[in-house]
């Protein structure tokens, strides 16, 4: 039986660094009883992230693990792993989290971490995807939801959203359209995971017991 049918909600931690618009989309879906998850904590590496205010408004516990207060990345990552282990979530959602997760983090929570990346992976891994695609001859740009593995932006792809690039697009106009798609797509994938239909097995995304061999693209 699916978890949602049993009336239970899976415990979820959301990691953010900035404005938290994807976090807000997820909160809105929970409030509309569309997502069988409970956000037990929103964690930010940035004490000024506006997403923290969104969480507080929704009465969600927040934690700040300020990257700049640690002497180096290694110690920061160790503390991050420790804090998430204390929460013991069933799912970790990266929603505009701008730090590269350590190998230890990825192995500790293997198969439990989802990320959304603003490109049609495997194209444009890393930063500045809108600038990079606009300098190309690509016809489309979009966003990808995938499981997280130690290799940056290389985990098994679950779902993609794409939009056609317009002749007069700039990074801001393109980002606005892509983000509208993200707000629809990310809750969809989170719901698939929460209901038990989506898993990562042997570094492969599995949906309803079958490997995802052809990625579904929504427009």
C-alpha positions as CSV (number, residue, x, y, z in Angstrom):
1,X,0.0,0.0,0.0
2,X,1.3,3.5,-0.8
3,X,2.2,5.7,2.1
4,X,-0.3,8.4,1.1
5,X,-3.0,5.7,1.2
6,X,-2.0,4.8,4.7
7,X,-2.4,8.5,5.7
8,X,1.3,8.9,6.7
9,X,3.7,11.6,5.5
10,X,7.4,11.0,5.0
11,X,9.8,13.2,7.0
12,X,11.6,15.7,4.7
13,X,14.5,18.1,5.1
14,X,14.8,20.9,2.6
15,X,18.2,22.6,1.9
16,X,18.3,26.1,0.6
17,X,20.7,29.0,0.0
18,X,18.5,31.8,-1.4
19,X,15.0,33.1,-2.1
20,X,13.3,29.7,-1.6
21,X,10.7,29.9,-4.5
22,X,10.8,26.2,-5.0
23,X,10.4,25.7,-1.3
24,X,7.3,27.9,-1.4
25,X,5.9,25.8,-4.3
26,X,6.4,22.7,-2.2
27,X,4.8,24.3,0.9
28,X,1.8,25.4,-1.2
29,X,1.3,21.8,-2.5
30,X,1.5,20.5,1.1
31,X,-1.1,23.0,2.2
32,X,-3.4,21.9,-0.6
33,X,-3.1,18.3,0.6
34,X,-1.3,17.3,-2.6
35,X,2.0,16.2,-1.1
36,X,2.2,13.4,1.5
37,X,5.4,14.8,3.2
38,X,6.2,16.7,6.4
39,X,9.0,19.2,6.2
40,X,10.7,18.7,9.5
41,X,13.4,21.3,8.9
42,X,14.6,23.9,6.4
43,X,18.4,24.2,6.5
44,X,20.3,27.1,5.0
45,X,24.0,27.7,4.6
46,X,23.1,31.4,4.2
47,X,21.7,33.2,7.3
48,X,20.2,35.9,5.0
49,X,18.3,33.4,2.7
50,X,14.7,34.7,2.2
51,X,13.6,31.1,2.1
52,X,14.1,31.0,5.9
53,X,11.3,33.6,6.3
54,X,9.1,31.5,4.0
55,X,9.7,28.5,6.3
56,X,9.0,30.5,9.5
57,X,5.8,31.8,8.0
58,X,4.7,28.2,7.4
59,X,5.7,27.3,11.0
60,X,8.5,25.0,9.8
61,X,11.6,24.6,11.9
62,X,14.7,26.3,10.5
63,X,18.4,25.7,10.9
64,X,21.3,27.9,9.8
65,X,24.6,26.3,9.2
66,X,26.5,29.4,8.1
67,X,29.2,28.4,5.6
68,X,31.2,31.5,6.3
69,X,31.5,30.7,10.0
70,X,33.6,27.6,9.4
71,X,37.4,27.6,8.7
72,X,37.1,25.3,5.7
73,X,34.7,23.3,3.5
74,X,35.6,20.0,5.1
75,X,34.5,21.0,8.6
76,X,31.3,22.6,7.2
77,X,30.4,19.4,5.4
78,X,31.0,17.3,8.5
79,X,28.7,19.5,10.6
80,X,26.1,19.4,7.8
81,X,26.1,15.6,7.7
82,X,25.9,15.5,11.5
83,X,22.9,17.8,11.7
84,X,21.0,16.0,8.9
85,X,21.6,12.7,10.6
86,X,20.1,14.1,13.8
87,X,16.9,14.9,11.9
88,X,16.9,11.4,10.3
89,X,14.8,12.4,7.3
90,X,13.3,9.9,4.8
91,X,13.9,12.5,2.0
92,X,16.2,15.4,1.4
93,X,15.2,18.0,-1.1
94,X,17.7,20.5,-2.5
95,X,15.8,23.7,-3.4
96,X,18.3,26.2,-4.7
97,X,21.1,24.9,-2.4
98,X,24.3,26.3,-3.9
99,X,27.0,24.2,-2.1
100,X,28.4,21.1,-3.6
101,X,27.6,18.2,-1.3
102,X,30.5,16.1,0.0
103,X,30.9,12.5,-1.0
104,X,30.3,11.5,2.6
105,X,26.9,13.3,2.5
106,X,25.9,11.6,-0.8
107,X,26.9,8.2,0.5
108,X,25.3,8.7,3.9
109,X,21.9,9.6,2.4
110,X,22.2,7.7,-0.9
111,X,18.9,7.3,-2.7
112,X,17.2,9.9,-0.5
113,X,18.4,13.2,-2.1
114,X,16.6,14.9,-4.9
115,X,17.8,18.0,-6.7
116,X,16.5,20.4,-9.4
117,X,19.0,21.8,-11.8
118,X,18.2,24.6,-14.3
119,X,19.3,22.9,-17.5
120,X,18.3,19.9,-19.6
121,X,21.0,17.6,-18.2
122,X,23.4,16.3,-19.1
123,X,23.8,19.7,-20.8
124,X,25.1,22.6,-18.8
125,X,26.2,21.1,-15.5
126,X,27.2,23.6,-12.9
127,X,26.5,27.4,-12.8
128,X,25.3,30.1,-15.1
129,X,23.2,27.8,-17.2
130,X,21.0,30.6,-18.7
131,X,24.0,32.7,-19.9
132,X,25.6,29.6,-21.4
133,X,22.6,28.3,-23.2
134,X,21.9,31.8,-24.7
135,X,25.4,31.8,-26.2
136,X,24.7,28.4,-27.9
137,X,22.5,27.4,-30.8
138,X,20.1,25.3,-28.6
139,X,16.4,25.5,-29.4
140,X,15.3,24.6,-25.9
141,X,16.3,25.2,-22.3
142,X,14.7,23.9,-19.1
143,X,15.2,22.1,-15.8
144,X,15.9,18.6,-14.6
145,X,14.9,16.8,-11.4
146,X,17.4,14.1,-10.6
147,X,18.7,11.9,-7.7
148,X,22.0,13.2,-6.2
149,X,25.2,11.2,-6.4
150,X,28.8,12.4,-5.7
151,X,29.4,13.5,-9.3
152,X,28.1,17.0,-9.8
153,X,24.7,17.2,-11.6
154,X,25.2,13.6,-12.9
155,X,22.7,11.5,-10.9
156,X,19.8,9.5,-12.4
157,X,17.3,11.8,-14.2
158,X,13.6,11.5,-13.2
159,X,11.8,14.3,-15.1
160,X,12.5,17.3,-17.2
161,X,10.7,20.5,-18.2
162,X,11.6,22.5,-21.3
163,X,10.6,25.7,-23.0
164,X,11.5,27.0,-26.4
165,X,14.1,29.8,-26.4
166,X,12.7,33.0,-27.9
167,X,14.8,35.3,-30.1
168,X,14.8,38.2,-27.7
169,X,15.3,36.1,-24.5
170,X,17.8,37.2,-21.9
171,X,18.8,35.2,-18.8
172,X,16.0,36.8,-16.6
173,X,13.2,36.2,-19.1
174,X,14.3,32.7,-19.8
175,X,14.7,31.9,-16.1
176,X,11.2,33.1,-15.3
177,X,9.7,30.6,-17.7
178,X,11.9,27.8,-16.6
179,X,11.1,28.4,-13.0
180,X,7.4,28.3,-13.6
181,X,7.9,24.8,-14.9
182,X,10.0,23.9,-11.9
183,X,7.2,24.9,-9.5
184,X,5.0,22.3,-11.2
185,X,7.5,19.6,-11.8
186,X,9.4,19.4,-8.5
187,X,6.3,18.7,-6.4
188,X,5.3,16.0,-8.9
189,X,8.5,14.1,-8.4
190,X,8.5,14.6,-4.7
191,X,5.0,13.0,-4.6
192,X,6.2,10.1,-6.7
193,X,9.0,9.4,-4.1
194,X,6.7,10.0,-1.1
195,X,4.2,7.5,-2.4
196,X,6.8,4.9,-2.9
197,X,6.7,4.8,-6.7
198,X,10.1,6.3,-7.2
199,X,13.4,5.0,-6.0
200,X,17.1,4.9,-6.9
201,X,18.5,1.4,-7.1
202,X,22.1,0.7,-8.3
203,X,22.4,4.4,-9.4
204,X,19.4,4.1,-11.6
205,X,16.0,5.8,-11.2
206,X,13.2,3.3,-10.8
207,X,9.5,4.2,-11.3
208,X,6.8,1.7,-10.6
209,X,9.4,-1.0,-10.5
210,X,10.9,-0.3,-13.9
211,X,14.1,1.6,-14.8
212,X,13.5,5.0,-16.3
213,X,15.3,4.5,-19.6
214,X,13.6,7.3,-21.5
215,X,13.2,10.6,-19.6
216,X,9.8,12.1,-19.7
217,X,9.8,15.8,-20.8
218,X,7.0,18.1,-20.0
219,X,6.4,21.5,-21.7
